[in-house]
Amino acid sequence: MQLRDLKRQYEALKPEMDVALLSAVASGNYILGTVVEELEQRLAGYVGVQHCISCASGTDALALALMVWDVGEGDAVFVPDFTFFATVEVVLQRGAMPVLVDVNPATYNMDVQHLKQQIERVQEEGCLRPRAIIAVDLFGLPADMVAIRQQARQHGMYLLEDAAQGFGGSLQGQRAGALGDISTTSFFPAKPLGCYGDGGALFTDNKEWADALRSLRLHGKGSDKYHNVRVGTNSRLDALQAAVLQVKMDAFENGELRHVNEIAQQYTDALQGLVQCPQVPTGYSSSWAQYTIRLRNKEQRDTLQQYLQQCGVPSVVYYPVPMHEQPAVQAALSEISSCQSKSLCPVSAELCGTVLSLPMHPYLTDEEVRQVIQAVLAGLSASNK
Ligand SMILES: *Cc1c(COP(=O)(O)O)cnc(C)c1O
């Protein structure tokens, strides 16, 4: 069994996939081009925004958004403490200050109360300019974007939605990818919509930004590639990956997303009350990038993980280290320490010691789902003795 079985997905999609791959190779056009444009239009339509701009990775997508907003030195960017490092890394790359915000103990997403406190603190300290909020749709569940957007508006900040894990989820009928001023996603193979390598995309309704992003991803091109009007980068999607994503999107829309939701429900029905299961509040839907349970303490978590391993059930700790404890973040924060009193994120620290992600993908069989549940139940009762 695998946490996310990409080989099994390929086997299921093989006939369509092989045709798509070969025709992309035969086309003789390998970077951007019509296949990529068609994919961008399809994804914009699916998400429900005017513009989709593909690029080379989810990390680049975040970096490009901060570039187009000219976020840099002296700017405060509010980011969750419990996330994948890329969310914070892009802020540091720009020379801006990531202000870490604790997460909600029920949803694991950015805690709006703590966000308000952190914004106030930055304003009182007065040496950084609140510029942007990056909200992450962690494990597939959209962040509390309605309340977070209100904070962004109130303080004149940009709102960036990191939907690397959220693609396919929704909030009050709006899809993830449409919830920020700019939203980004990743096509890393293990994400809800993954390709066969690195890839990413940005979504926005703002035409000016969309045009600037298309320029930035291609060396700041003006009217053509050899007319450069801004300093950009090389971050484009391959035609091959776009061809892969067309086939994967068909599968995603025709059952994969529904199926991961059914599996999540089976897990929750069986485990609710014994461990903290993922919560999907009313009005939200998740794309289940991960199904992550929370144990009583670190000892119970580590014991269960070992037990699962003995049963042949893989599990992973997402994430073992909170952002405020990452050496790269600590080094950066101490350099600008005069502007940054220590931010405490106790919930995030606690989650790193107690969470565990179980196998989750649309090609798990009923038998495998039962096996995971049985192993977790047996592991828990062993640890309760
Ligand atoms: C995976 C991920 C990214 C980065 O995406 P890549 O395509 O791997 O660069 C950014 N943010 C979050 C929350 C992610 O999970």
The ligand as an SDF file (V2000), in Angstrom:
LIG
                    3D

 15 15  0  0  0  0  0  0  0  0999 V2000
    3.5730   21.6510   -2.3130 C   0  0  0  0  0  0  0  0  0  0  0  0
    3.3140   22.9700   -1.7290 C   0  0  0  0  0  0  0  0  0  0  0  0
    3.9110   24.1300   -2.2270 C   0  0  0  0  0  0  0  0  0  0  0  0
    4.9710   24.1150   -3.2920 C   0  0  0  0  0  0  0  0  0  0  0  0
    4.6210   23.5130   -4.4800 O   0  0  0  0  0  0  0  0  0  0  0  0
    5.7880   22.9330   -5.4570 P   0  0  0  0  0  0  0  0  0  0  0  0
    5.0620   22.6870   -6.7330 O   0  0  0  0  0  0  0  0  0  0  0  0
    6.3140   21.7030   -4.8280 O   0  0  0  0  0  0  0  0  0  0  0  0
    6.8060   24.0030   -5.5970 O   0  0  0  0  0  0  0  0  0  0  0  0
    3.5680   25.3360   -1.6640 C   0  0  0  0  0  0  0  0  0  0  0  0
    2.6940   25.4120   -0.6350 N   0  0  0  0  0  0  0  0  0  0  0  0
    2.1060   24.3240   -0.1150 C   0  0  0  0  0  0  0  0  0  0  0  0
    1.1490   24.4720    1.0060 C   0  0  0  0  0  0  0  0  0  0  0  0
    2.4050   23.0610   -0.6260 C   0  0  0  0  0  0  0  0  0  0  0  0
    1.8460   21.9730   -0.0900 O   0  0  0  0  0  0  0  0  0  0  0  0
  1  2  1  0
  2  3  1  0
  2 14  2  0
  3  4  1  0
  3 10  2  0
  4  5  1  0
  5  6  1  0
  6  7  2  0
  6  8  1  0
  6  9  1  0
 10 11  1  0
 11 12  2  0
 12 13  1  0
 12 14  1  0
 14 15  1  0
M  END
$$$$
